[in-house]
């Protein structure tokens, strides 16, 4: 097996105190230790105990979650959108706001790594002056994982959620979002 080989390589670099905390088992022998650590009547039979679930279930799936597919983006519903932001690139999501005093909410999840995020305001288009952003409404922040926020929009215009991955030379980022 692969693990015993790795263990023989790593073990000399660990202190004896750390090595003493590690127990390595094959397919057999671990159930007896589980009985020593846990009360057998509170441990499912499948794990070496005496407890059975409804209808004689040795895994006690009514008490111990059997696991399953872990969602890529926790708490992101089916209405979420996805966007890949290439390395050394940025992406923006423009949200038009028609009425003053509207509430803009966002929720996004960066699957792996981090992205810089800031919120910008673009005034309504004027035919006489070119499109120009005002100062960013938020300071850029490098964020990881799931983020949510909101902004009370005082005036109509386009609010831009700006995601920046320009600092990442090699890694593109997967973004899932709702607005």
C-alpha positions as CSV (number, residue, x, y, z in Angstrom):
1,X,0.0,0.0,0.0
2,X,1.0,3.6,-0.6
3,X,0.5,4.9,3.0
4,X,3.1,2.7,4.8
5,X,5.7,3.8,2.4
6,X,4.9,7.5,3.0
7,X,4.8,6.9,6.7
8,X,8.3,5.4,6.7
9,X,9.6,8.5,4.9
10,X,7.8,11.1,7.1
11,X,8.2,9.4,10.5
12,X,11.9,10.3,11.1
13,X,11.0,14.0,10.8
14,X,8.4,13.9,13.5
15,X,9.0,14.1,17.2
16,X,8.4,11.0,19.3
17,X,5.5,12.8,21.0
18,X,3.8,13.2,17.7
19,X,4.5,9.7,16.6
20,X,3.0,8.3,19.8
21,X,-0.3,10.0,18.9
22,X,-0.6,8.3,15.5
23,X,-2.3,4.9,15.2
24,X,-2.2,3.1,11.8
25,X,-4.5,0.2,11.1
26,X,-5.1,-2.1,8.2
27,X,-8.6,-3.4,7.5
28,X,-8.6,-5.1,10.9
29,X,-7.9,-4.2,14.5
30,X,-9.4,-0.8,14.7
31,X,-12.9,-1.9,15.9
32,X,-11.5,-3.1,19.2
33,X,-9.8,0.3,19.8
34,X,-13.1,2.0,19.1
35,X,-14.7,-0.1,21.8
36,X,-12.0,1.0,24.2
37,X,-12.5,4.7,23.4
38,X,-16.4,4.8,23.2
39,X,-19.1,3.1,25.2
40,X,-20.1,0.1,23.0
41,X,-23.8,0.6,23.6
42,X,-23.5,4.2,22.1
43,X,-21.3,3.1,19.1
44,X,-23.0,1.7,15.9
45,X,-22.3,-2.0,15.3
46,X,-20.7,-1.2,12.0
47,X,-18.0,0.8,13.9
48,X,-17.4,-1.9,16.5
49,X,-20.1,-1.2,19.0
50,X,-23.4,-2.8,20.0
51,X,-25.9,-0.2,18.9
52,X,-28.4,-1.0,16.2
53,X,-30.7,1.4,14.4
54,X,-34.3,1.0,13.4
55,X,-35.0,-2.4,11.7
56,X,-31.6,-3.7,12.9
57,X,-29.5,-1.1,10.9
58,X,-25.9,-1.7,11.9
59,X,-24.8,1.7,10.6
60,X,-27.5,3.6,12.6
61,X,-28.2,5.9,9.6
62,X,-30.9,7.5,11.7
63,X,-28.2,9.0,14.0
64,X,-25.1,9.0,11.9
65,X,-25.3,10.8,8.5
66,X,-24.3,8.4,5.8
67,X,-22.8,11.3,3.8
68,X,-23.4,12.0,0.1
69,X,-22.6,14.6,-2.4
70,X,-21.2,17.8,-0.9
71,X,-22.5,20.9,-2.7
72,X,-19.8,22.9,-4.5
73,X,-21.3,26.1,-3.2
74,X,-23.0,25.8,0.1
75,X,-26.2,27.8,0.5
76,X,-26.2,28.8,-3.2
77,X,-29.6,27.9,-4.8
78,X,-30.5,26.8,-8.3
79,X,-30.8,30.4,-9.3
80,X,-27.1,31.0,-9.0
81,X,-24.9,31.8,-12.0
82,X,-21.3,30.8,-12.7
83,X,-18.4,32.6,-14.2
84,X,-14.8,31.6,-14.8
85,X,-12.3,34.5,-14.3
86,X,-9.1,33.8,-16.1
87,X,-5.7,34.3,-14.6
88,X,-4.4,37.9,-15.0
89,X,-8.0,39.1,-15.8
90,X,-11.0,40.8,-14.3
91,X,-14.7,40.5,-14.7
92,X,-17.5,42.9,-13.9
93,X,-21.3,42.4,-13.4
94,X,-23.3,45.5,-14.2
95,X,-26.6,45.9,-12.3
96,X,-28.9,48.7,-13.5
97,X,-30.8,50.4,-10.7
98,X,-33.8,52.4,-11.9
99,X,-35.0,53.9,-8.6
100,X,-33.4,55.7,-5.7
101,X,-33.3,54.0,-2.3
102,X,-33.2,50.5,-3.8
103,X,-31.4,47.7,-2.0
104,X,-28.8,45.8,-4.0
105,X,-27.9,42.4,-2.5
106,X,-25.2,39.9,-3.6
107,X,-24.0,36.5,-2.6
108,X,-21.0,34.9,-4.2
109,X,-18.7,32.0,-3.7
110,X,-15.1,31.7,-4.9
111,X,-14.5,28.0,-5.2
112,X,-10.8,27.9,-4.8
113,X,-8.3,30.7,-4.1
114,X,-9.2,34.4,-3.7
115,X,-10.5,37.3,-5.8
116,X,-10.3,41.0,-5.3
117,X,-13.8,42.5,-5.1
118,X,-15.0,46.0,-5.1
119,X,-18.3,47.8,-5.9
120,X,-18.4,50.7,-8.3
121,X,-21.0,53.3,-9.4
122,X,-21.6,54.4,-13.0
123,X,-24.0,57.4,-13.3
124,X,-26.8,57.3,-15.8
125,X,-25.5,57.7,-19.4
126,X,-25.2,61.3,-20.6
127,X,-24.9,61.7,-24.3
128,X,-22.5,64.6,-23.9
129,X,-19.9,62.9,-21.7
130,X,-18.3,59.5,-22.1
131,X,-18.9,56.7,-19.7
132,X,-16.9,57.2,-16.5
133,X,-16.9,55.6,-13.1
134,X,-17.1,57.6,-10.0
135,X,-14.8,56.6,-7.1
136,X,-15.3,53.0,-6.0
137,X,-18.0,52.6,-3.4
138,X,-16.0,50.0,-1.5
139,X,-12.3,49.4,-1.1
140,X,-11.0,46.4,-3.0
141,X,-10.6,43.4,-0.7
142,X,-9.2,39.9,-1.5
143,X,-11.9,37.5,-0.5
144,X,-12.2,33.7,-0.3
145,X,-15.1,31.3,0.1
146,X,-18.6,32.5,0.4
147,X,-19.4,36.2,0.8
148,X,-22.6,38.1,1.0
149,X,-23.4,41.8,1.3
150,X,-25.8,44.6,0.4
151,X,-25.8,48.2,-0.5
152,X,-28.5,50.9,-0.1
153,X,-28.4,52.6,-3.5
154,X,-29.1,56.3,-3.0
155,X,-29.3,57.1,-6.6
156,X,-30.2,55.5,-9.9
157,X,-27.5,54.3,-12.2
158,X,-25.4,51.2,-12.9
159,X,-23.8,49.5,-9.9
160,X,-20.8,47.3,-10.9
161,X,-19.6,44.3,-9.0
162,X,-16.0,44.1,-10.0
163,X,-14.0,40.9,-9.5
164,X,-10.3,41.1,-10.1
165,X,-8.0,38.1,-10.6
166,X,-5.1,40.1,-12.2
167,X,-2.8,39.2,-9.4
168,X,-3.0,35.5,-10.1
169,X,-0.5,34.6,-12.9
170,X,-1.5,31.0,-13.3
171,X,-4.8,30.2,-11.7
172,X,-8.3,31.0,-13.1
173,X,-11.0,31.3,-10.5
174,X,-14.5,29.8,-10.5
175,X,-17.1,32.3,-9.2
176,X,-20.7,31.4,-8.4
177,X,-23.1,34.3,-7.7
178,X,-26.6,35.6,-7.2
179,X,-27.6,39.3,-7.2
